[in-house]
Each structure stands twice: as C-alpha cells, then as structure tokens.
C-alpha cells in the first residue's frame, strides 16, 4: 500500500475555494484504478494548510494516476490560475509513504 499526502499552503480566505474544487473531484477518485481512499482535510486550527490524503494499492497505481490525462485535466485550472497569479494556494509539500504495517 502507498500513501500520499499533499499539504497545500492556503491562506484562510482561500480555503473554501480550494475545498470546493477538491469536493467536486472526490467522486471521480472512486473511478481511478488503484485508488483506495481519498480525503480532503481542513485544519482544526488557523494554520494555513489543507491536506489531500490518498491511499493507493501500489506506488505504480499512484504514478499511473499522476501521469494520466485525467490528472492533467483535473489540475489544468490550478495551473492556469497559478500562471495568472490567481491561485488561492501559495505552494505545497508532497509526502509519500510505503505502508509497512496496516490494520
């Protein structure tokens, strides 16, 4: 099993916008081969981050998603907004893990 967490650096005023965009994608993730779980996490405090948590059958499944046209389409608007300086997120940090133990 492979777990990926994408920590999005989002100021408080941009969080609803980002959450709405990921909410629209959540159902689509059920159709992605190898995707076992998808969560969009809001912080319980005032920290300027949100987290996209995904769990995959394997690293190969995750990489196939990242290299797919569906992934590129899903992230196209974000890239366009970033190019225009209009993205609500100021950056991100990606964490990737191979699960060694799991219940």
N, C-alpha and C positions, 0 to 999 in steps of 0.2 A: 504494500500500500504506500502511496505517495501523497503528501500533504503540502499544499502551497498556501501561504498567507501573503496577501498583498496589502501592506499598510499604506493607505492613501493619506497624504498630508492635506487636510482640508480645513480651512477656517470655519468657524461656527456658522457664519452666514451662508456658506456654500453646501453645508451638509444635506439639507433637504433635497437640493437639486441632484446631488450625487446619489443619494439614497433612492430617489425616484427612478433614475436611469438604471440602477442595478436591479431595482424591483421589477422593472419591465423585462429584464433579461433572465430572471430567476427560473421561470417556467421553461425557457429554451434550454437551460443547462440539463434538464432531465433527458433531453434527446442526444446529448453529447456522449459518444461512446467512451466508456471507462470512467465517467464522472459519477462518483458515489454520493457526494454531498456538496452542497453549495450554500453558504451563509454570508449574508452581508451584516456586519456587526457595527453598531453605533457605540461610541464610548459612553460610559455611565458618568463620566466627569466632563470637564471642559477642555480636555486635551484636544488638540487639532488633528485628530486622525480618525479614520474609519478603516475597517479591515474587511477584505474579501477573503473568505476561507473556502478552500476547495479541497476535496478528498478524492483521490483517483485510485483506480485499480493498480496502475503502474506509472512510472515516470514516462514510459513510452506513450501512454494514453494522454498524459498531460502535454507532452511535447507535440503530439499529433494535433491536439486542440489549438495550441499556441501557433502552430504553423498552418492552420486551416484557413480557408477563405471565410468561414463563419466567424472565426475570431477576429480577423481583419475587419470584416463588416461591422462587428459589434463594437470595435474600438475606433472606427473611422471618425465618428463625430467628435470623440475626445481629442483625436489628433488634429482635426480641423480647428477645434476651439483653442487648443494649445498653440497652434501656429498663429492664430489671431490674437493670442494673449488673453483669451476669454475663458480659460479652463478654471473651474472652481477649485481644482486640486493644484497645489503648488509643487507636488512631487510625490514620490512613492518609494517604498523599500520592499523588496520581494524576499520572502523567506521560504526555502524549500527544504523538505524533510522526507527521509525514508523512514517509515514507521517500523520500528524493530519489535515493538510489543503493542498489542491491541486487544481489547476485550471483545 
